[in-house]
Amino acid sequence: MENPHEQVQNALLARIINNVERLNESVSILNNTLRVSYFFHPIIHSALD
């Protein structure tokens, strides 16, 4: 018989892993969007310097 606390911990860990994967995807999209924006809008670049 498996420990019920272990089952809860495994479920929580699975949720954390899933959320981190989704966060990583979102950050990658944001990074690419900022890279494109930085490349195509030099005015933004000079305003940030």
C-alpha positions as CSV (number, residue, x, y, z in Angstrom):
1,M,0.0,0.0,0.0
2,E,1.3,3.4,-1.0
3,N,1.7,6.2,1.5
4,P,-1.2,8.7,1.1
5,H,1.2,11.6,1.8
6,E,3.4,10.4,-1.0
7,Q,0.5,10.3,-3.4
8,V,-0.4,13.9,-2.4
9,Q,3.3,15.0,-2.8
10,N,3.5,13.3,-6.2
11,A,0.3,15.0,-7.4
12,L,1.6,18.4,-6.2
13,L,5.0,17.8,-7.8
14,A,3.3,16.9,-11.1
15,R,1.3,20.1,-10.9
16,I,4.5,22.1,-10.2
17,I,6.3,20.5,-13.1
18,N,3.4,21.2,-15.4
19,N,3.2,24.9,-14.3
20,V,7.0,25.4,-14.7
21,E,6.8,24.0,-18.2
22,R,4.0,26.3,-19.1
23,L,5.8,29.3,-17.5
24,N,8.9,28.4,-19.5
25,E,6.9,28.4,-22.7
26,S,5.4,31.8,-21.8
27,V,8.8,33.3,-21.0
28,S,10.2,31.9,-24.3
29,I,7.3,33.6,-26.2
30,L,7.9,36.8,-24.3
31,N,11.6,36.7,-25.0
32,N,11.1,36.1,-28.7
33,T,8.5,38.9,-28.8
34,L,10.8,41.3,-27.1
35,R,13.7,40.3,-29.4
36,V,11.5,41.0,-32.5
37,S,10.3,44.2,-31.1
38,Y,13.9,45.3,-30.2
39,F,15.0,44.4,-33.7
40,F,12.2,46.2,-35.6
41,H,11.7,49.2,-33.4
42,P,15.0,51.0,-32.8
43,I,13.2,53.9,-31.2
44,I,12.4,51.6,-28.3
45,H,16.0,50.6,-28.2
46,S,17.3,54.2,-27.9
47,A,14.6,55.0,-25.3
48,L,15.8,52.1,-23.1
49,D,19.5,53.1,-23.2
